Amino acid sequence: MPALIDVLAALDALWPPERAEQWDAVGTVCGDPDAEVGRVLFAVDPVQDVADEAVKLGADLLVTHHPLYLRGTTTVAASTFKGRVVHTLIKNDIALHVAHTNADRADPGVSDALAGALDLRITGPLVPDPTDPAGRRGLGRVCELDHPVALREFAERAAARLPATAQGIRFSGDPDRLIRTVAVCGGSGDSLFAEVRAAGVDAYLTADLRHHPASEAQQAAAMPGGDDLALLDAAHWATEWPWVEQAAAQLDEISDRHGWGLRTHISRTVTDPWTAHAPATAHVPPTTTPGAPR
């Protein structure tokens, strides 16, 4: 079996830490570099349920997309929920490694996996990485469908292909409008509307669309000469989970090449924080002013 330091070198070659955003916290959180690694678990979130899953599995290494300590900390005390995760992992000799925005920018990266889950043909990155002369790395992906489909049908495809969450898929636009080109961005993508408009796509699928950016994009599309951009908003966890499968397959290939005999596993624990959805039933906003007419 390989040593942890050798597996981490392979992971850093897939997702170089220097390509992460400056604010990000990627790399190894805990683990003995000389420890042997035979079993690896991939997941989106380093939460307690996933740590417990790694223990039950007998994993030696947990690889997650989201950082455990994104903004730093002054304690890893087990009285905190993040400290409890660290204690669980260390007590069971499990290393933790994070690939976040460096995996977003990679080729293939998080948005490649998202596009693949939706059966889209990638034509290039939405925000190209200027350090990549091949023009393949970067944030998001610009894609084409094999044949045009109605927005309603494309939303149903996303709901069927991505992991089920309480949110499902929200969309904005004429349900019968034909969609030919789509930009996708795994995770929070409403900071990329300028690039989406410049790409001239029919629709944009991402996660965590906030009211104001989404409203402004919708209103801009309605202006004379506007781009008529349809929006699809999925759950953050659901848009990034396909990367877990992709990343495990990448490490499998490396393991086979080196004769390591690693066993990789994919966490199917749903760590989306929203657990239920109550459909709206009111046709108009309810009146809250006492004595106001209804």
Number of C-alpha atoms within 10 A of each C-alpha: 13 17 15 20 16 14 21 17 12 16 21 19 10 19 25 19 20 10 18 20 14 8 9 17 21 27 22 17 14 17 19 13 15 11 17 17 23 18 19 24 24 27 30 28 23 24 19 18 14 23 25 15 17 25 18 10 13 16 23 22 27 28 26 25 25 22 23 21 15 11 9 8 9 5 10 15 13 13 9 11 13 19 18 17 22 24 18 18 24 15 9 16 19 25 23 25 24 28 26 24 26 25 27 27 26 21 17 19 27 32 32 31 21 29 25 16 19 19 16 20 17 20 13 18 24 23 19 18 17 11 10 11 9 9 14 22 25 26 27 30 28 26 24 19 16 11 9 14 15 15 24 17 16 20 23 13 15 23 19 14 16 21 19 17 21 13 18 18 21 15 18 17 16 13 15 11 16 17 22 17 22 25 29 29 26 30 24 19 21 22 11 17 15 10 13 25 20 10 16 15 20 21 26 25 27 27 24 15 22 13 10 10 14 18 13 12 22 19 13 16 17 13 10 8 8 13 18 22 24 22 23 22 25 28 26 20 23 27 27 28 28 25 27 23 17 20 25 20 15 15 19 18 12 17 19 11 10 11 11 16 16 20 15 20 20 18 19 14 12 19 20 16 11 11 10 9 10 7 6 6 6 7 6 6 6 8 10 8 8 6 7 7 6 7
